[in-house]
């Protein structure tokens, strides 16, 4: 496989991370993309350890910021920030090139209000990542 191609485990929906790693090896991929939902489901620390020992270069983590509802649910923003901080930490630990983030649904807000809330919600994580060199 061309070294600039990365294969995302979104292609392997329903399989566990260990099976994804075997598929990446069978495909002779050198770069991979990882869905953080799978890591959350299987356990964050074991997933980071497994990926770290896999020998693959992680091109990107795909991280959904809000899984349910939208940013009109301010009671969910802090837990979403914590999840993003874990993803950014894993990206730094594992040397991932990028974190691709989706915002989640907008709930009952207008696009403009949702964009403003999203920017405010991720700003503390972005600042923390910037200070730590991520």
C-alpha positions in Angstrom: 0.0 0.0 0.0 1.3 3.5 -0.8 2.8 5.0 2.4 0.7 8.2 2.1 -2.6 6.2 2.3 -4.1 5.7 5.7 -6.9 3.2 6.4 -9.5 4.2 9.0 -11.1 1.6 11.2 -14.5 3.0 10.3 -14.1 0.5 7.4 -14.3 -2.3 10.0 -17.5 -1.4 11.8 -18.5 -4.0 14.4 -15.0 -5.4 14.9 -12.8 -4.9 17.9 -9.5 -3.0 17.8 -7.4 -6.1 17.8 -9.2 -7.4 14.7 -8.7 -4.0 13.1 -5.0 -4.2 13.7 -4.9 -7.6 12.0 -6.8 -6.2 9.0 -4.4 -3.3 8.8 -1.5 -5.7 8.7 -3.2 -7.8 6.1 -3.7 -4.7 4.0 0.0 -3.8 4.5 -1.1 -0.3 5.7 1.6 1.8 7.3 -0.7 4.6 8.4 -4.0 4.3 10.1 -7.0 6.3 11.2 -8.7 5.4 14.5 -12.3 6.1 15.7 -12.2 7.1 19.3 -15.7 5.7 19.9 -14.2 2.2 19.6 -11.4 3.1 22.1 -14.0 4.4 24.5 -16.1 1.2 24.2 -13.1 -1.1 24.6 -11.4 0.9 27.3 -9.2 3.9 26.8 -5.9 2.8 28.4 -5.9 -0.7 26.9 -6.7 0.8 23.5 -3.8 3.3 23.7 -1.5 0.5 24.8 -2.6 -1.8 22.0 -2.2 1.0 19.4 1.2 2.0 20.8 2.5 -1.6 20.4 1.0 -2.1 17.0 3.8 -0.5 15.0 1.4 1.6 12.9 1.8 5.3 12.4 -1.5 7.0 13.4 -2.4 9.5 10.8 -5.6 10.7 12.6 -8.0 10.1 15.4 -11.6 10.8 14.6 -13.3 12.2 17.6 -17.0 13.2 17.9 -17.3 16.1 20.3 -20.9 15.5 21.3 -22.4 12.1 20.9 -26.0 12.9 21.7 -28.2 15.9 21.4 -26.4 19.1 20.7 -24.6 21.9 22.3 -27.8 23.2 23.6 -27.2 20.6 26.4 -24.8 22.5 28.4 -24.9 19.8 31.1 -23.0 17.5 28.7 -20.2 20.0 27.6 -17.8 19.3 30.5 -17.9 15.5 30.0 -17.3 16.1 26.2 -14.3 18.3 27.1 -12.9 15.5 29.2 -13.2 13.1 26.3 -11.6 15.5 23.9 -8.7 16.0 26.4 -8.2 12.2 26.5 -8.1 12.1 22.7 -5.6 15.0 22.5 -3.5 13.2 25.1 -3.6 10.0 23.2 -2.7 11.8 20.0 0.4 13.3 21.7 1.4 9.9 23.3 1.0 8.0 20.1 2.3 10.7 17.7 -0.9 11.1 15.8 -0.6 13.7 13.0 -4.2 15.0 13.4 -7.4 14.9 15.4 -10.4 15.1 13.1 -13.4 16.2 15.2 -17.0 16.3 14.5 -19.4 18.6 16.4 -22.3 16.3 16.8 -25.9 17.4 16.3 -27.0 21.0 16.8 -30.1 20.2 18.9 -32.5 23.2 18.9 -29.9 25.9 18.2 -29.3 27.9 15.0 -26.2 27.1 13.0 -24.6 30.4 14.2 -25.4 29.8 17.9 -24.2 26.2 17.6 -20.9 27.3 16.0 -20.4 29.9 18.8 -21.0 27.3 21.5 -18.8 24.8 19.9 -15.9 27.2 19.7 -16.4 28.2 23.3 -16.7 24.5 24.4 -13.5 23.4 22.8 -11.4 26.5 23.5 -10.2 25.3 26.9 -9.0 22.0 25.4 -7.3 23.7 22.5 -5.5 26.1 24.8 -4.4 23.2 27.1 -3.2 21.2 24.0 -1.3 24.3 22.7 0.5 24.8 26.0 1.5 21.2 26.1 2.8 21.2 22.6 0.1 19.0 21.0 
